[in-house]
């Protein structure tokens, strides 16, 4: 039962301490008028990974265990070892095949990440002009309700260059939005007030959270019992993330030689690479939990290798990530690439599980029920800009039905078109299959978020069965 109180606390208030402003989590006691409770926010996350996934031929012994796509039908699909880490979340995810951007199908996989969320015709060379990304359309729709319209992150940071983007987000003019890649920078953006004096006080403090505890004690008196529990859970999560930041920072600050990656002498351990990955996801979780933003993107590296993301594969004891796609025909090649793809799925699943385990304050399901999270790439097999490997999770309260393997298009139901390739002859060749435009999934997503539109990137229509 909700506690009646004459005190109305504005939803966008913050806990405040010297140099720190910590946005409050979504609480049932906030933003009430009388007994009415605001509806939970709708949230969006897109995670992008470069270099595609492993797609062995059926005749290869590796196909049974290390093909990224499942086997079977819409409901009775079987996950291979690549995605079996998501089996506990089977009812909360959907897996897609047969989707791609028509404008990118003849573009080399090293040049196609820029258009994953835009669908723009940027071509493989020549004059470059991008368009607005899916996340920014959603941010334009709901960003005024939160402190930050969107959170843009990547392992490499910044914007990169044309056809070599290090960000997934583009504004209405098609200009790239710089991504943040340092956990401490993201933490301060979310929770630290502006100004040199504020930052200096924070540096001198033992903990950002210590500065807020007194204020939180006073706030608790105005909250329902359920909200007191939610606030404690939130502060504990912030504390845990804060403790991880120093260790994760060592990983991201490690200088990386540009050439001869086989001989890298790395100070960062695999545990630090894994910790960095988990900390970035944790920051998205806290941003959503605090309603600091409802829209986020996270790019796990630039296409064509080089950069911090190339070290993520060290977390599972493998060589540089980009090189794994070039070595699939070597002994254990498909297994190595599949193991790295599995690691990516595992960390996404960890984030999804955390959303699932966090109840919305109004009792209307979990945070996952009100969040649509995507994980995908603009390449499938060896830089082939077709048949994008995409997973989505959540969105139940937005009408998304999960627990399904959704195949679209014709002629590639077994995902063998382009499978088994490890040279550029693959992307340059003709692929005689029909695929659905990914833009139709994006239009479907936009409509579920309340955006009035019947097209995306100039392509009309929605995607059936989603």
N, C-alpha and C positions, 0 to 999 in steps of 0.2 A: 504493500500500500504506500502511496506517495505521501510524503509529509507536507502538510499545509504550512505555508509561511507567508508572511506579509512582505517579505523582502524579495524583490525581483533583482536577480543578478544578470547583467547583460551577457549574452552568449560570447561576445568577443572580448570580455575582460581578461586580464592577465594576473597571475601571481607576480609580485614585484619585489625585487631585492636590489642591493647595490650593484648596478651594472647588468642586471639580468631581468628580462621580462619573459616569463614562461606562459605560453598560451594555455588556457584551461582546456581539459578534455571535454568532449561532448557529454554534458550532464543533464539529467532530467529536470533539475531545479533551475536551469538557465533559460532565459528568454521566455519565461511563462507569462501569460496574461490570464489571471484567474486560474482555471484548472486546465487550460489548453496546453498541449505540449507540441513543440515544433517537430516536424517530421525529420527523421535522420537524413543526413546529406547523402547525395550520390557521389561516388568517388571513382576516379579512373587512373589506372597505371598502365604504361607500356614499357616493357623491358625488351631491349633489342640486343641480339648477339650476332657478331659478324661471322662470316665464313661458312654459313650453312651447317649441314648435319651429315652424318654418315648414311649413305644409301647403297649398300652392296647389291650386286645382282643376286637373283634367286639361286643361281647356280653356284654361288660362292658359299662355302661353309659358314662364313660370318653372318650371312643374311638372317639366320634364325634368331641369333641373339643380339646383333648389333645394328640392325636397321632401325632408324629413328621412328618411322611410322609404325603404328600397331598393325596387327593382322585381324581379320574378321569384319563383322558388320557394325552397324550403328550402335547397338546396345551390347552385343556379345563380343566386343573387340578384346584382343589379348595384347597386353603391353609386353614389349621385349625388355631386355636388360637395360636398355637406354632410358626408358621412362617408367620402369617398374617401381621406382622410388615414389611415384605418384599414386600407386595403387590404393593406399589408405584414403586418398582424396578423390577416388574415382567418381563418386557421385557429385563432386563439386567442380569438375573440370570438363571442358570440351576440347577435342583435338580436331584440327581442320586439315584437309588436303585439297588440292585442286584450285587454290586461290593464288592470284598474282596480279600485279599491275600491268595492263597491256602496254603502257609506255616504257616499261623497263625490260620487257622480255628479250630484247636484243642487246641489252646492255650487260657488259661484263660485271660479274659479282663484286669486283673491287670498286665499282663506281655506282653502286645502286642503293647504298644505305640512306643517302640523302632523301630518297623518294619513298621510303618505307611507310611513313605516316602522312605523306603528301600526295602520292600518286602522280606527281607532276612529270611532264615530258622534259627531262633535263638532258636526255641523250648521253652518249658515252664521251663526247668531246664537243668542241665548238662553244657557241654562246650559251651561257648558263643562266637560267631563270627558274627559281623554285616557287612554290606556292605555300599557302598556310597548311600547317600540320593538324592532324585530327585532335591532338591534345589541346592545341591553342583555340580551336573552334569551341571545344567544351569549356576551356578557361574563359573565353569571351562571354560564354553564356552564364557561368556561375562564379567566376573569379571575384566579382565585386562583393561576395558574401564572406570572404576570408581575407586574412592578413596578406597572403601571397596568392596571386591568381594561379600560379603553377610553380612546381619545383622541377628544375631541369638539371639532371645529373649525368655524368659519364665517368668511366675510369680514366679517360685521357684528358678531359676537361677542355674548356674553350669551345671553339667552333670548327677547327680544322680548316680545310680548304674545299673549294668546289669539287664535288664528286669524291670527297674524302672527309665527309662530315664527322665531327666528334660530338655532335649533338643531334638529337632526334627532333628538336622543336624549331619551328619556323613561324614567323609572324605573318600578318596579312599581306605584307609586301614580299613575302618569300625570303626574308633575311633570316639567317640563323640566329638563334638565341643562345648565348654562351652557356655551356654546362659547367656546373661545379663538380670537382672531383676530390676535394680534400674534406674528409669528415668533419674536421674542426671548423672549417669555413661554413659548411652546411649547418652545423650545430649552432654557430653564432648567428647565422642568418635567421634561423628559426627562433632562437631563444634569447639573444643578447640585444639590448638596446643600442642604438647608434651612438657614436661619439667616442673620442679617444679616452676621455675620462672613464667612461663606462667600461671600456675594454681593459683599461689599466687596473681598475678595481677588480675585474673578473680574474685577471692574471694573478693578482696578489692573493685572491681567495683560494681556500683549500678546495672548494667545490662550488660549482654554480648552484647546485641543489641546496647546499647549506645556507645560502643567502635567502632561500625562499621558505624554509620550514616554519619560521615564525608566522609569516603571512598565511601559510596553508592551515596552521592551527586555528587562526581566527576565522578563516573561511569555512572550515569544517562545521562550525556551529550553525551555519546558515543552510547546510545541505541535508538532504535526506540520508537515511542510513545506507541506501544503495549507492548514492553519489559519494559518500565518504569512502566506501570500499573502492569505487572507481577511481577516485582521486589518489588513494594510496597506491593502487595498482599502476596508475600512470606515473607517479613520482618514482616508484621502484623501477619502472622501465627506463625513465630518464637517467636515473642513477646508474643502471647497468650499462646503458649506452655511453654515458660519460666516461666510465671506467675503461671502456674499449677504445676510446678515441686515441689516447696516447700511444697504445700499441699499434693501432691501425695506421697512425700517422707515420710511424717508422717505415712501414711498407710502401706507402705512396711516395715518400720523400727519397727513396733509394734511387740513386742515379742509374740509368739504364743505357748500356752501350747500344749503338744503332746497328752495328754489323756483327757478323759471326756469332749469332745467338747461341750456337752449340757450345761456345767457350765462355759463356757468361759466368762471372764470379759474383754471386748474389749474396748480399747480407740478409735479405728478407727470407724468412723460413716459410715453408708451406703453410704452417699454422697462421702466420701473419697474413698471407694472401687470403686464406679462408676467413680470417677475422675481418679483414677489410671488406670483403664481399658481404658478410653478415651485418656489419655495421652500417653499410649503405642502405641495405634493406630495412634495418632497424630505424634509421632516420626517416624513411618513407612512412613506416608504421606510426612513429611518433607525430609526424606532420599530419597524418590522417586522423589519428586519435585525438589530437588537440584541435582539430579543425583549423589548423593554420593554413592548409591548402587542401583542395579536393582533387587536384590534378597533378600527376607526376610522370616523368619519363626518366629512364635509366638505360644508358647505352653501354654495353659491356665491351667497348673497344671499337677502334676504327677498322674498317675493311683494309686489307692488304698489310696486316701485321704492324709491328713496331709500336712500342709504347707500353704503359703499365699493364694494360689488359693482357699482353702476351705472357705475363707472369701468372695469371690466374690458374692456369693449368698446372703450375707447380704445386698447388694445393692438393692435387691427387697424384703427385709424383711423376708428372709427365714433362716433356720438353715444351718449348714455347708453343702457345696455342695455335697460331696461324700455320706453323709448319706441320701440324697434325693433319691438315687437309691435303697436304702434298705428299704424305707418306702412307696413304691408305693401302698401297699395294706392297708395302714392306711387311716383314713378319710382325704380326699383331697390329698392323696398321688400322684396320677397321675397329678393332677392340679399343685401341688407344683413343681414337676420335670419339667412339661411342662412350667411353669412360668419361671423357671431358664433357660431352653433351649431357651425360647422366648427372654429373656434378652441377651443371647449370640448372637442370630440372630440380635437383635436390634442394638447392638454395631457394629457388622460386617456390617450391612446395613448402619449405619452412615458413616463408613469409605468408603464404596462403593459409597455412594451419594457424598461424598467430591471429590473423583476421577472423578465422572461423571460431577461435576460442575466446574472442572478445565480444561480449554481448552489447548490443545497442542499448542505450539507457532507457528507451521507451518500451523495451521488451519485444520490439518488432524484429526478431532474429538477431543475427550476428553482424559484425562489421563486414564480413565477406558477403552477406546477402545484399548489401548496399554498395558493394565495390565491384567494378568490372576490371579485372587485371589480365593483361595480355603478355605473352612471352613468345617472341618469334624472330625470324630472320628473313631477309629479302633474297636469300639463296637457298637452294636445296642441296643438290649434289655438285661439289667442286665449282663454285662460282656461277652456277646456272641460275638465272633469274626467273625461275619458274617454280610452281608447286611449293609455295612458301610453307615451312614447317611452323605452325602456330598452335599455341595452347592458350585457352582462356579459362579463367576461374571466376566463380562468384556471380553476382548480379541477379540472384534469385528474385529479389523484390523489384527488379526492373524488367522481369519477364524472360530472363535467359534460363533455358532448360539445359541442365548439364548431365553428366554421365553418358556422353555420346561421342562417337567418332564420326564426324560429318565429312563425307566425301562429295566434292563438287566437280563439275565438268564431265567430260567423256574421254575415254580412251586411255586413261591412266589409273584405273581403279586399284591396280596393284603397285603403284608408285615405282614402276620400272623404267619409265621414260627418262632417260638421262642418268639412270643408276649406274654405278660402277665406274664412272669416268674419273680420271685423275690428270687430265690434260685440258688445255684450252680448246681442243677440238670439240669438246662436249658443248660448251656454251655457244660456239660458232655454228654448230650443226642445226639442222631442222628438227624440231620436236613436233611430231604429228599428233597433237592432242588438243582438246578444247579445255580451257580453264575459265572460271568465273572471275570477274574483276574483284579484287579485294576491296575496292571502293564501295561495293554494295554492302559489305559487312560494316564498313565505317558509317555508311548512311543509317544502317540499322541501329548501330550504337548511338549515333547522334539523336535519333528519334527517341530512343529509350531514356536519354538524358534530358529530353524535353526541348531539344533544338528543332525548330520548324524548318525542315529541308526535305527535299525528295531526291537529292543527288550529292555526290562528292567528287571533286576533281573532274567535273564535267561529265561524269557517268551517272545516268539516272537509275533509279530502282534500288530495292533492298534485297537482302539475301534471304531466300526462303529457308524454312526449317530452323532458323536460329532463335 
